[in-house]
């Protein structure tokens, strides 16, 4: 049995991790940590969850000796405070925030917060599992990808890596459910404003832009430029990314779909689905649903990627990475089908 701890169990990602670990055949939760809610039991915090018998503790490195893997489900800028205390920890660290994803100069520019020491960031393996699985297998520090970055990179990587599209002509419009903004309340996420509304936010300034470009380059060796606009939807969870690109090859839409299918033929969580994409087909699961359309009039391709931001975009992918890291079946504990209704 692999022992787990979660820092930040009161947030949405922490709650999702609790659910997934609770039904995992090989993981057992032995530490639930929250500096803000220490002393509460999980039964008090989440009476509807199966895991109830743990009391929340403040974060202490000396309490981690019996933990094989620690999940940091804390916001960017907060995870950094814990990361710097974990340098002597001998287990695996999986950080769901953005604090280990980018080099210091890029992180501070896009996040507007102090970066973790460069030596720590350099140790972290980027956990986009489908494209970095071999590195994840031996990693002790894993930077779990961001939600938008996951959806966009999974859609674009076969095309950029194959040289099938112009890397300087990538336009992305993506929309997310309200949980993507985190649990903290803001003017945009207040019910009276977010309900029955669609809001544009962080236009061309979203912190996942450099993460996407960095990932495309790391995998393909191609320097790509991504224009990303992001929207907040009045739904709880889910992401749809619509990517408009210029192909460098002339072939039919059926051929493009077939090429996408072949690229992910052996991936258990990537589905190239027939039918109009919709967020409901992924919500509640760790799947990423993809499709590609050819616009013959403009000679552009439209790539669609749909994920659940709380699963494939956060906690589910973290569990997927942990499965790979500990040599388990990659799908262990992640077999939930989409909720749809």
Protein Blocks (a to p, Z undefined) as FASTA:
>chain_A
ZZdddehilbmklmmmmmmmmmpckbccfbdcdfklgoiafklmmmmbmblmbccddddf
klmmmpfbdcdfbdehjlmmmmmmmmmpcbdcddfbfklmpcfklmmmmnopacddfklm
mmpccfbfklmmmmmmmpcbdcdddfklmmmmmmmmmmmmnopacfklcccdddddfkln
ojbdcfklpmklmgopacdehehiafklmmmmmmmmmmnopacdddddddddfbfbdcdd
ddddddfbdcdfklmmmmmmmmmmmpmkbccdedjddfklmgopabdcddddddfklopa
cddddddfklmmmmmmmmmmmmmmnopafkgoplcccfkZZ
